[in-house]
Amino acid sequence: MPSEEFSAFCETEFEHRLNSGQEFDEGLYRKAKEMVIDRLIRLEREER
């Protein structure tokens, strides 16, 4: 499912950002991720 693939991608990207040594807004990243995943799940349900 696209939502699962996107979630896995985001977790990998999150780890990269944490390990990069550069600052980023962790809360904003997670909020944006959840917004996109929610939308993907709605689209997946509509396709069924």
mmCIF entry with sequence, helices, sheets and N, C-alpha, C, O atoms, coordinates in Angstrom:
data_MODEL
# 
_entry.id   MODEL 
# 
_entity.id                         1 
_entity.type                       polymer 
_entity.pdbx_number_of_molecules   1 
# 
_entity_poly.entity_id                      1 
_entity_poly.type                           'polypeptide(L)' 
_entity_poly.nstd_linkage                   no 
_entity_poly.nstd_monomer                   no 
_entity_poly.pdbx_seq_one_letter_code       MPSEEFSAFCETEFEHRLNSGQEFDEGLYRKAKEMVIDRLIRLEREER 
_entity_poly.pdbx_seq_one_letter_code_can   MPSEEFSAFCETEFEHRLNSGQEFDEGLYRKAKEMVIDRLIRLEREER 
_entity_poly.pdbx_strand_id                 A 
# 
loop_
_entity_poly_seq.entity_id 
_entity_poly_seq.num 
_entity_poly_seq.mon_id 
_entity_poly_seq.hetero 
1 1  MET n 
1 2  PRO n 
1 3  SER n 
1 4  GLU n 
1 5  GLU n 
1 6  PHE n 
1 7  SER n 
1 8  ALA n 
1 9  PHE n 
1 10 CYS n 
1 11 GLU n 
1 12 THR n 
1 13 GLU n 
1 14 PHE n 
1 15 GLU n 
1 16 HIS n 
1 17 ARG n 
1 18 LEU n 
1 19 ASN n 
1 20 SER n 
1 21 GLY n 
1 22 GLN n 
1 23 GLU n 
1 24 PHE n 
1 25 ASP n 
1 26 GLU n 
1 27 GLY n 
1 28 LEU n 
1 29 TYR n 
1 30 ARG n 
1 31 LYS n 
1 32 ALA n 
1 33 LYS n 
1 34 GLU n 
1 35 MET n 
1 36 VAL n 
1 37 ILE n 
1 38 ASP n 
1 39 ARG n 
1 40 LEU n 
1 41 ILE n 
1 42 ARG n 
1 43 LEU n 
1 44 GLU n 
1 45 ARG n 
1 46 GLU n 
1 47 GLU n 
1 48 ARG n 
# 
_struct_asym.id          A 
_struct_asym.entity_id   1 
# 
loop_
_struct_conf.conf_type_id 
_struct_conf.id 
_struct_conf.pdbx_PDB_helix_id 
_struct_conf.beg_label_comp_id 
_struct_conf.beg_label_asym_id 
_struct_conf.beg_label_seq_id 
_struct_conf.pdbx_beg_PDB_ins_code 
_struct_conf.end_label_comp_id 
_struct_conf.end_label_asym_id 
_struct_conf.end_label_seq_id 
_struct_conf.pdbx_end_PDB_ins_code 
_struct_conf.beg_auth_comp_id 
_struct_conf.beg_auth_asym_id 
_struct_conf.beg_auth_seq_id 
_struct_conf.end_auth_comp_id 
_struct_conf.end_auth_asym_id 
_struct_conf.end_auth_seq_id 
_struct_conf.pdbx_PDB_helix_class 
_struct_conf.details 
_struct_conf.pdbx_PDB_helix_length 
HELX_P HELX_P1 AA1 PRO A 2  ? ASN A 19 ? PRO A 2  ASN A 19 1 ? 18 
HELX_P HELX_P2 AA2 GLU A 26 ? GLU A 47 ? GLU A 26 GLU A 47 1 ? 22 
# 
_struct_conf_type.id          HELX_P 
_struct_conf_type.criteria    ? 
_struct_conf_type.reference   ? 
# 
loop_
_atom_site.group_PDB 
_atom_site.id 
_atom_site.type_symbol 
_atom_site.label_atom_id 
_atom_site.label_alt_id 
_atom_site.label_comp_id 
_atom_site.label_asym_id 
_atom_site.label_entity_id 
_atom_site.label_seq_id 
_atom_site.pdbx_PDB_ins_code 
_atom_site.Cartn_x 
_atom_site.Cartn_y 
_atom_site.Cartn_z 
_atom_site.occupancy 
_atom_site.B_iso_or_equiv 
_atom_site.pdbx_formal_charge 
_atom_site.auth_seq_id 
_atom_site.auth_comp_id 
_atom_site.auth_asym_id 
_atom_site.auth_atom_id 
_atom_site.pdbx_PDB_model_num 
ATOM 1   N N  . MET A 1 1  ? 0.833   -1.181 0.000  1.00 0.00 ? 1  MET A N  1 
ATOM 2   C CA . MET A 1 1  ? 0.000   0.000  0.000  1.00 0.00 ? 1  MET A CA 1 
ATOM 3   C C  . MET A 1 1  ? 0.887   1.257  0.000  1.00 0.00 ? 1  MET A C  1 
ATOM 4   O O  . MET A 1 1  ? 1.909   1.296  0.685  1.00 0.00 ? 1  MET A O  1 
ATOM 5   N N  . PRO A 1 2  ? 0.504   2.255  -0.747 1.00 0.00 ? 2  PRO A N  1 
ATOM 6   C CA . PRO A 1 2  ? 1.296   3.485  -0.799 1.00 0.00 ? 2  PRO A CA 1 
ATOM 7   C C  . PRO A 1 2  ? 1.508   4.125  0.579  1.00 0.00 ? 2  PRO A C  1 
ATOM 8   O O  . PRO A 1 2  ? 2.586   4.648  0.859  1.00 0.00 ? 2  PRO A O  1 
ATOM 9   N N  . SER A 1 3  ? 0.496   4.084  1.427  1.00 0.00 ? 3  SER A N  1 
ATOM 10  C CA . SER A 1 3  ? 0.651   4.696  2.748  1.00 0.00 ? 3  SER A CA 1 
ATOM 11  C C  . SER A 1 3  ? 1.722   3.979  3.571  1.00 0.00 ? 3  SER A C  1 
ATOM 12  O O  . SER A 1 3  ? 2.468   4.619  4.313  1.00 0.00 ? 3  SER A O  1 
ATOM 13  N N  . GLU A 1 4  ? 1.797   2.676  3.444  1.00 0.00 ? 4  GLU A N  1 
ATOM 14  C CA . GLU A 1 4  ? 2.814   1.905  4.171  1.00 0.00 ? 4  GLU A CA 1 
ATOM 15  C C  . GLU A 1 4  ? 4.205   2.166  3.615  1.00 0.00 ? 4  GLU A C  1 
ATOM 16  O O  . GLU A 1 4  ? 5.171   2.283  4.369  1.00 0.00 ? 4  GLU A O  1 
ATOM 17  N N  . GLU A 1 5  ? 4.302   2.255  2.301  1.00 0.00 ? 5  GLU A N  1 
ATOM 18  C CA . GLU A 1 5  ? 5.589   2.541  1.673  1.00 0.00 ? 5  GLU A CA 1 
ATOM 19  C C  . GLU A 1 5  ? 6.084   3.938  2.052  1.00 0.00 ? 5  GLU A C  1 
ATOM 20  O O  . GLU A 1 5  ? 7.264   4.138  2.340  1.00 0.00 ? 5  GLU A O  1 
ATOM 21  N N  . PHE A 1 6  ? 5.163   4.891  2.046  1.00 0.00 ? 6  PHE A N  1 
ATOM 22  C CA . PHE A 1 6  ? 5.529   6.259  2.402  1.00 0.00 ? 6  PHE A CA 1 
ATOM 23  C C  . PHE A 1 6  ? 5.962   6.333  3.864  1.00 0.00 ? 6  PHE A C  1 
ATOM 24  O O  . PHE A 1 6  ? 6.932   7.018  4.189  1.00 0.00 ? 6  PHE A O  1 
ATOM 25  N N  . SER A 1 7  ? 5.259   5.639  4.735  1.00 0.00 ? 7  SER A N  1 
ATOM 26  C CA . SER A 1 7  ? 5.610   5.621  6.150  1.00 0.00 ? 7  SER A CA 1 
ATOM 27  C C  . SER A 1 7  ? 7.010   5.049  6.360  1.00 0.00 ? 7  SER A C  1 
ATOM 28  O O  . SER A 1 7  ? 7.797   5.597  7.132  1.00 0.00 ? 7  SER A O  1 
ATOM 29  N N  . ALA A 1 8  ? 7.315   3.966  5.685  1.00 0.00 ? 8  ALA A N  1 
ATOM 30  C CA . ALA A 1 8  ? 8.644   3.359  5.801  1.00 0.00 ? 8  ALA A CA 1 
ATOM 31  C C  . ALA A 1 8  ? 9.720   4.320  5.287  1.00 0.00 ? 8  ALA A C  1 
ATOM 32  O O  . ALA A 1 8  ? 10.780  4.459  5.897  1.00 0.00 ? 8  ALA A O  1 
ATOM 33  N N  . PHE A 1 9  ? 9.437   4.978  4.165  1.00 0.00 ? 9  PHE A N  1 
ATOM 34  C CA . PHE A 1 9  ? 10.372  5.960  3.623  1.00 0.00 ? 9  PHE A CA 1 
ATOM 35  C C  . PHE A 1 9  ? 10.621  7.072  4.634  1.00 0.00 ? 9  PHE A C  1 
ATOM 36  O O  . PHE A 1 9  ? 11.763  7.474  4.854  1.00 0.00 ? 9  PHE A O  1 
ATOM 37  N N  . CYS A 1 10 ? 9.548   7.569  5.248  1.00 0.00 ? 10 CYS A N  1 
ATOM 38  C CA . CYS A 1 10 ? 9.665   8.671  6.204  1.00 0.00 ? 10 CYS A CA 1 
ATOM 39  C C  . CYS A 1 10 ? 10.493  8.272  7.422  1.00 0.00 ? 10 CYS A C  1 
ATOM 40  O O  . CYS A 1 10 ? 11.286  9.070  7.922  1.00 0.00 ? 10 CYS A O  1 
ATOM 41  N N  . GLU A 1 11 ? 10.315  7.058  7.895  1.00 0.00 ? 11 GLU A N  1 
ATOM 42  C CA . GLU A 1 11 ? 11.096  6.607  9.044  1.00 0.00 ? 11 GLU A CA 1 
ATOM 43  C C  . GLU A 1 11 ? 12.583  6.532  8.705  1.00 0.00 ? 11 GLU A C  1 
ATOM 44  O O  . GLU A 1 11 ? 13.430  6.899  9.520  1.00 0.00 ? 11 GLU A O  1 
ATOM 45  N N  . THR A 1 12 ? 12.894  6.058  7.508  1.00 0.00 ? 12 THR A N  1 
ATOM 46  C CA . THR A 1 12 ? 14.288  6.017  7.065  1.00 0.00 ? 12 THR A CA 1 
ATOM 47  C C  . THR A 1 12 ? 14.849  7.427  6.949  1.00 0.00 ? 12 THR A C  1 
ATOM 48  O O  . THR A 1 12 ? 15.960  7.702  7.401  1.00 0.00 ? 12 THR A O  1 
ATOM 49  N N  . GLU A 1 13 ? 14.079  8.310  6.345  1.00 0.00 ? 13 GLU A N  1 
ATOM 50  C CA . GLU A 1 13 ? 14.505  9.703  6.191  1.00 0.00 ? 13 GLU A CA 1 
ATOM 51  C C  . GLU A 1 13 ? 14.678  10.373 7.553  1.00 0.00 ? 13 GLU A C  1 
ATOM 52  O O  . GLU A 1 13 ? 15.608  11.155 7.750  1.00 0.00 ? 13 GLU A O  1 
ATOM 53  N N  . PHE A 1 14 ? 13.791  10.069 8.483  1.00 0.00 ? 14 PHE A N  1 
ATOM 54  C CA . PHE A 1 14 ? 13.881  10.622 9.829  1.00 0.00 ? 14 PHE A CA 1 
ATOM 55  C C  . PHE A 1 14 ? 15.202  10.226 10.484 1.00 0.00 ? 14 PHE A C  1 
ATOM 56  O O  . PHE A 1 14 ? 15.872  11.057 11.096 1.00 0.00 ? 14 PHE A O  1 
ATOM 57  N N  . GLU A 1 15 ? 15.566  8.967  10.352 1.00 0.00 ? 15 GLU A N  1 
ATOM 58  C CA . GLU A 1 15 ? 16.838  8.482  10.916 1.00 0.00 ? 15 GLU A CA 1 
ATOM 59  C C  . GLU A 1 15 ? 18.029  9.180  10.265 1.00 0.00 ? 15 GLU A C  1 
ATOM 60  O O  . GLU A 1 15 ? 18.999  9.523  10.941 1.00 0.00 ? 15 GLU A O  1 
ATOM 61  N N  . HIS A 1 16 ? 17.955  9.388  8.958  1.00 0.00 ? 16 HIS A N  1 
ATOM 62  C CA . HIS A 1 16 ? 19.040  10.092 8.248  1.00 0.00 ? 16 HIS A CA 1 
ATOM 63  C C  . HIS A 1 16 ? 19.194  11.508 8.790  1.00 0.00 ? 16 HIS A C  1 
ATOM 64  O O  . HIS A 1 16 ? 20.303  11.984 9.031  1.00 0.00 ? 16 HIS A O  1 
ATOM 65  N N  . ARG A 1 17 ? 18.055  12.165 8.975  1.00 0.00 ? 17 ARG A N  1 
ATOM 66  C CA . ARG A 1 17 ? 18.105  13.538 9.488  1.00 0.00 ? 17 ARG A CA 1 
ATOM 67  C C  . ARG A 1 17 ? 18.653  13.588 10.901 1.00 0.00 ? 17 ARG A C  1 
ATOM 68  O O  . ARG A 1 17 ? 19.432  14.481 11.235 1.00 0.00 ? 17 ARG A O  1 
ATOM 69  N N  . LEU A 1 18 ? 18.251  12.635 11.738 1.00 0.00 ? 18 LEU A N  1 
ATOM 70  C CA . LEU A 1 18 ? 18.766  12.589 13.110 1.00 0.00 ? 18 LEU A CA 1 
ATOM 71  C C  . LEU A 1 18 ? 20.272  12.392 13.129 1.00 0.00 ? 18 LEU A C  1 
ATOM 72  O O  . LEU A 1 18 ? 20.972  12.984 13.950 1.00 0.00 ? 18 LEU A O  1 
ATOM 73  N N  . ASN A 1 19 ? 20.762  11.570 12.234 1.00 0.00 ? 19 ASN A N  1 
ATOM 74  C CA . ASN A 1 19 ? 22.185  11.235 12.194 1.00 0.00 ? 19 ASN A CA 1 
ATOM 75  C C  . ASN A 1 19 ? 23.024  12.234 11.409 1.00 0.00 ? 19 ASN A C  1 
ATOM 76  O O  . ASN A 1 19 ? 24.251  12.137 11.401 1.00 0.00 ? 19 ASN A O  1 
ATOM 77  N N  . SER A 1 20 ? 22.382  13.190 10.751 1.00 0.00 ? 20 SER A N  1 
ATOM 78  C CA . SER A 1 20 ? 23.113  14.143 9.920  1.00 0.00 ? 20 SER A CA 1 
ATOM 79  C C  . SER A 1 20 ? 23.859  15.193 10.742 1.00 0.00 ? 20 SER A C  1 
ATOM 80  O O  . SER A 1 20 ? 24.793  15.827 10.253 1.00 0.00 ? 20 SER A O  1 
ATOM 81  N N  . GLY A 1 21 ? 23.440  15.368 11.983 1.00 0.00 ? 21 GLY A N  1 
ATOM 82  C CA . GLY A 1 21 ? 24.069  16.395 12.804 1.00 0.00 ? 21 GLY A CA 1 
ATOM 83  C C  . GLY A 1 21 ? 23.468  17.774 12.616 1.00 0.00 ? 21 GLY A C  1 
ATOM 84  O O  . GLY A 1 21 ? 23.810  18.703 13.347 1.00 0.00 ? 21 GLY A O  1 
ATOM 85  N N  . GLN A 1 22 ? 22.589  17.918 11.660 1.00 0.00 ? 22 GLN A N  1 
ATOM 86  C CA . GLN A 1 22 ? 21.919  19.197 11.430 1.00 0.00 ? 22 GLN A CA 1 
ATOM 87  C C  . GLN A 1 22 ? 20.591  19.206 12.179 1.00 0.00 ? 22 GLN A C  1 
ATOM 88  O O  . GLN A 1 22 ? 19.944  18.171 12.341 1.00 0.00 ? 22 GLN A O  1 
ATOM 89  N N  . GLU A 1 23 ? 20.204  20.378 12.626 1.00 0.00 ? 23 GLU A N  1 
ATOM 90  C CA . GLU A 1 23 ? 18.942  20.506 13.343 1.00 0.00 ? 23 GLU A CA 1 
ATOM 91  C C  . GLU A 1 23 ? 17.772  20.479 12.373 1.00 0.00 ? 23 GLU A C  1 
ATOM 92  O O  . GLU A 1 23 ? 17.864  20.969 11.247 1.00 0.00 ? 23 GLU A O  1 
ATOM 93  N N  . PHE A 1 24 ? 16.669  19.897 12.830 1.00 0.00 ? 24 PHE A N  1 
ATOM 94  C CA . PHE A 1 24 ? 15.426  19.965 12.079 1.00 0.00 ? 24 PHE A CA 1 
ATOM 95  C C  . PHE A 1 24 ? 14.292  19.886 13.081 1.00 0.00 ? 24 PHE A C  1 
ATOM 96  O O  . PHE A 1 24 ? 14.478  19.417 14.204 1.00 0.00 ? 24 PHE A O  1 
ATOM 97  N N  . ASP A 1 25 ? 13.123  20.342 12.679 1.00 0.00 ? 25 ASP A N  1 
ATOM 98  C CA . ASP A 1 25 ? 11.961  20.378 13.558 1.00 0.00 ? 25 ASP A CA 1 
ATOM 99  C C  . ASP A 1 25 ? 11.297  19.007 13.556 1.00 0.00 ? 25 ASP A C  1 
ATOM 100 O O  . ASP A 1 25 ? 10.505  18.682 12.672 1.00 0.00 ? 25 ASP A O  1 
ATOM 101 N N  . GLU A 1 26 ? 11.634  18.220 14.557 1.00 0.00 ? 26 GLU A N  1 
ATOM 102 C CA . GLU A 1 26 ? 11.152  16.844 14.653 1.00 0.00 ? 26 GLU A CA 1 
ATOM 103 C C  . GLU A 1 26 ? 9.626   16.788 14.718 1.00 0.00 ? 26 GLU A C  1 
ATOM 104 O O  . GLU A 1 26 ? 9.009   15.950 14.061 1.00 0.00 ? 26 GLU A O  1 
ATOM 105 N N  . GLY A 1 27 ? 9.022   17.665 15.499 1.00 0.00 ? 27 GLY A N  1 
ATOM 106 C CA . GLY A 1 27 ? 7.567   17.685 15.635 1.00 0.00 ? 27 GLY A CA 1 
ATOM 107 C C  . GLY A 1 27 ? 6.876   18.026 14.342 1.00 0.00 ? 27 GLY A C  1 
ATOM 108 O O  . GLY A 1 27 ? 5.878   17.402 13.983 1.00 0.00 ? 27 GLY A O  1 
ATOM 109 N N  . LEU A 1 28 ? 7.394   19.007 13.641 1.00 0.00 ? 28 LEU A N  1 
ATOM 110 C CA . LEU A 1 28 ? 6.810   19.415 12.368 1.00 0.00 ? 28 LEU A CA 1 
ATOM 111 C C  . LEU A 1 28 ? 6.947   18.302 11.332 1.00 0.00 ? 28 LEU A C  1 
ATOM 112 O O  . LEU A 1 28 ? 6.031   18.061 10.546 1.00 0.00 ? 28 LEU A O  1 
ATOM 113 N N  . TYR A 1 29 ? 8.084   17.633 11.335 1.00 0.00 ? 29 TYR A N  1 
ATOM 114 C CA . TYR A 1 29 ? 8.309   16.517 10.411 1.00 0.00 ? 29 TYR A CA 1 
ATOM 115 C C  . TYR A 1 29 ? 7.262   15.430 10.640 1.00 0.00 ? 29 TYR A C  1 
ATOM 116 O O  . TYR A 1 29 ? 6.641   14.944 9.694  1.00 0.00 ? 29 TYR A O  1 
ATOM 117 N N  . ARG A 1 30 ? 7.076   15.057 11.896 1.00 0.00 ? 30 ARG A N  1 
ATOM 118 C CA . ARG A 1 30 ? 6.113   13.996 12.218 1.00 0.00 ? 30 ARG A CA 1 
ATOM 119 C C  . ARG A 1 30 ? 4.676   14.421 11.902 1.00 0.00 ? 30 ARG A C  1 
ATOM 120 O O  . ARG A 1 30 ? 3.877   13.612 11.430 1.00 0.00 ? 30 ARG A O  1 
ATOM 121 N N  . LYS A 1 31 ? 4.353   15.680 12.161 1.00 0.00 ? 31 LYS A N  1 
ATOM 122 C CA . LYS A 1 31 ? 3.013   16.183 11.861 1.00 0.00 ? 31 LYS A CA 1 
ATOM 123 C C  . LYS A 1 31 ? 2.746   16.136 10.353 1.00 0.00 ? 31 LYS A C  1 
ATOM 124 O O  . LYS A 1 31 ? 1.676   15.708 9.922  1.00 0.00 ? 31 LYS A O  1 
ATOM 125 N N  . ALA A 1 32 ? 3.711   16.572 9.566  1.00 0.00 ? 32 ALA A N  1 
ATOM 126 C CA . ALA A 1 32 ? 3.558   16.553 8.110  1.00 0.00 ? 32 ALA A CA 1 
ATOM 127 C C  . ALA A 1 32 ? 3.420   15.119 7.607  1.00 0.00 ? 32 ALA A C  1 
ATOM 128 O O  . ALA A 1 32 ? 2.603   14.836 6.731  1.00 0.00 ? 32 ALA A O  1 
ATOM 129 N N  . LYS A 1 33 ? 4.219   14.223 8.165  1.00 0.00 ? 33 LYS A N  1 
ATOM 130 C CA . LYS A 1 33 ? 4.147   12.808 7.790  1.00 0.00 ? 33 LYS A CA 1 
ATOM 131 C C  . LYS A 1 33 ? 2.747   12.263 8.052  1.00 0.00 ? 33 LYS A C  1 
ATOM 132 O O  . LYS A 1 33 ? 2.168   11.600 7.192  1.00 0.00 ? 33 LYS A O  1 
ATOM 133 N N  . GLU A 1 34 ? 2.210   12.534 9.216  1.00 0.00 ? 34 GLU A N  1 
ATOM 134 C CA . GLU A 1 34 ? 0.886   12.029 9.575  1.00 0.00 ? 34 GLU A CA 1 
ATOM 135 C C  . GLU A 1 34 ? -0.204  12.608 8.666  1.00 0.00 ? 34 GLU A C  1 
ATOM 136 O O  . GLU A 1 34 ? -1.146  11.909 8.294  1.00 0.00 ? 34 GLU A O  1 
ATOM 137 N N  . MET A 1 35 ? -0.069  13.882 8.316  1.00 0.00 ? 35 MET A N  1 
ATOM 138 C CA . MET A 1 35 ? -1.051  14.500 7.422  1.00 0.00 ? 35 MET A CA 1 
ATOM 139 C C  . MET A 1 35 ? -1.069  13.793 6.070  1.00 0.00 ? 35 MET A C  1 
ATOM 140 O O  . MET A 1 35 ? -2.138  13.508 5.530  1.00 0.00 ? 35 MET A O  1 
ATOM 141 N N  . VAL A 1 36 ? 0.106   13.513 5.527  1.00 0.00 ? 36 VAL A N  1 
ATOM 142 C CA . VAL A 1 36 ? 0.199   12.853 4.221  1.00 0.00 ? 36 VAL A CA 1 
ATOM 143 C C  . VAL A 1 36 ? -0.300  11.418 4.313  1.00 0.00 ? 36 VAL A C  1 
ATOM 144 O O  . VAL A 1 36 ? -1.022  10.958 3.429  1.00 0.00 ? 36 VAL A O  1 
ATOM 145 N N  . ILE A 1 37 ? 0.070   10.713 5.359  1.00 0.00 ? 37 ILE A N  1 
ATOM 146 C CA . ILE A 1 37 ? -0.374  9.325  5.510  1.00 0.00 ? 37 ILE A CA 1 
ATOM 147 C C  . ILE A 1 37 ? -1.888  9.256  5.653  1.00 0.00 ? 37 ILE A C  1 
ATOM 148 O O  . ILE A 1 37 ? -2.528  8.387  5.061  1.00 0.00 ? 37 ILE A O  1 
ATOM 149 N N  . ASP A 1 38 ? -2.468  10.167 6.435  1.00 0.00 ? 38 ASP A N  1 
ATOM 150 C CA . ASP A 1 38 ? -3.932  10.187 6.562  1.00 0.00 ? 38 ASP A CA 1 
ATOM 151 C C  . ASP A 1 38 ? -4.601  10.369 5.206  1.00 0.00 ? 38 ASP A C  1 
ATOM 152 O O  . ASP A 1 38 ? -5.591  9.707  4.896  1.00 0.00 ? 38 ASP A O  1 
ATOM 153 N N  . ARG A 1 39 ? -4.055  11.263 4.411  1.00 0.00 ? 39 ARG A N  1 
ATOM 154 C CA . ARG A 1 39 ? -4.620  11.512 3.073  1.00 0.00 ? 39 ARG A CA 1 
ATOM 155 C C  . ARG A 1 39 ? -4.460  10.286 2.174  1.00 0.00 ? 39 ARG A C  1 
ATOM 156 O O  . ARG A 1 39 ? -5.388  9.923  1.453  1.00 0.00 ? 39 ARG A O  1 
ATOM 157 N N  . LEU A 1 40 ? -3.305  9.656  2.213  1.00 0.00 ? 40 LEU A N  1 
ATOM 158 C CA . LEU A 1 40 ? -3.085  8.452  1.413  1.00 0.00 ? 40 LEU A CA 1 
ATOM 159 C C  . LEU A 1 40 ? -4.045  7.336  1.808  1.00 0.00 ? 40 LEU A C  1 
ATOM 160 O O  . LEU A 1 40 ? -4.578  6.633  0.949  1.00 0.00 ? 40 LEU A O  1 
ATOM 161 N N  . ILE A 1 41 ? -4.260  7.178  3.097  1.00 0.00 ? 41 ILE A N  1 
ATOM 162 C CA . ILE A 1 41 ? -5.187  6.135  3.559  1.00 0.00 ? 41 ILE A CA 1 
ATOM 163 C C  . ILE A 1 41 ? -6.599  6.419  3.071  1.00 0.00 ? 41 ILE A C  1 
ATOM 164 O O  . ILE A 1 41 ? -7.299  5.499  2.649  1.00 0.00 ? 41 ILE A O  1 
ATOM 165 N N  . ARG A 1 42 ? -7.030  7.674  3.121  1.00 0.00 ? 42 ARG A N  1 
ATOM 166 C CA . ARG A 1 42 ? -8.363  8.019  2.600  1.00 0.00 ? 42 ARG A CA 1 
ATOM 167 C C  . ARG A 1 42 ? -8.471  7.692  1.116  1.00 0.00 ? 42 ARG A C  1 
ATOM 168 O O  . ARG A 1 42 ? -9.485  7.154  0.673  1.00 0.00 ? 42 ARG A O  1 
ATOM 169 N N  . LEU A 1 43 ? -7.439  8.010  0.350  1.00 0.00 ? 43 LEU A N  1 
ATOM 170 C CA . LEU A 1 43 ? -7.453  7.708  -1.084 1.00 0.00 ? 43 LEU A CA 1 
ATOM 171 C C  . LEU A 1 43 ? -7.475  6.207  -1.328 1.00 0.00 ? 43 LEU A C  1 
ATOM 172 O O  . LEU A 1 43 ? -8.169  5.735  -2.228 1.00 0.00 ? 43 LEU A O  1 
ATOM 173 N N  . GLU A 1 44 ? -6.726  5.455  -0.539 1.00 0.00 ? 44 GLU A N  1 
ATOM 174 C CA . GLU A 1 44 ? -6.702  3.991  -0.681 1.00 0.00 ? 44 GLU A CA 1 
ATOM 175 C C  . GLU A 1 44 ? -8.090  3.412  -0.413 1.00 0.00 ? 44 GLU A C  1 
ATOM 176 O O  . GLU A 1 44 ? -8.533  2.504  -1.116 1.00 0.00 ? 44 GLU A O  1 
ATOM 177 N N  . ARG A 1 45 ? -8.763  3.931  0.586  1.00 0.00 ? 45 ARG A N  1 
ATOM 178 C CA . ARG A 1 45 ? -10.117 3.448  0.928  1.00 0.00 ? 45 ARG A CA 1 
ATOM 179 C C  . ARG A 1 45 ? -11.113 3.786  -0.182 1.00 0.00 ? 45 ARG A C  1 
ATOM 180 O O  . ARG A 1 45 ? -12.001 2.988  -0.481 1.00 0.00 ? 45 ARG A O  1 
ATOM 181 N N  . GLU A 1 46 ? -10.972 4.949  -0.785 1.00 0.00 ? 46 GLU A N  1 
ATOM 182 C CA . GLU A 1 46 ? -11.865 5.348  -1.875 1.00 0.00 ? 46 GLU A CA 1 
ATOM 183 C C  . GLU A 1 46 ? -11.708 4.439  -3.097 1.00 0.00 ? 46 GLU A C  1 
ATOM 184 O O  . GLU A 1 46 ? -12.666 4.205  -3.833 1.00 0.00 ? 46 GLU A O  1 
ATOM 185 N N  . GLU A 1 47 ? -10.501 3.936  -3.301 1.00 0.00 ? 47 GLU A N  1 
ATOM 186 C CA . GLU A 1 47 ? -10.221 3.086  -4.464 1.00 0.00 ? 47 GLU A CA 1 
ATOM 187 C C  . GLU A 1 47 ? -10.815 1.692  -4.324 1.00 0.00 ? 47 GLU A C  1 
ATOM 188 O O  . GLU A 1 47 ? -10.970 0.991  -5.323 1.00 0.00 ? 47 GLU A O  1 
ATOM 189 N N  . ARG A 1 48 ? -11.149 1.277  -3.113 1.00 0.00 ? 48 ARG A N  1 
ATOM 190 C CA . ARG A 1 48 ? -11.677 -0.077 -2.892 1.00 0.00 ? 48 ARG A CA 1 
ATOM 191 C C  . ARG A 1 48 ? -13.081 -0.209 -3.353 1.00 0.00 ? 48 ARG A C  1 
ATOM 192 O O  . ARG A 1 48 ? -13.670 -1.283 -3.238 1.00 0.00 ? 48 ARG A O  1 
# 
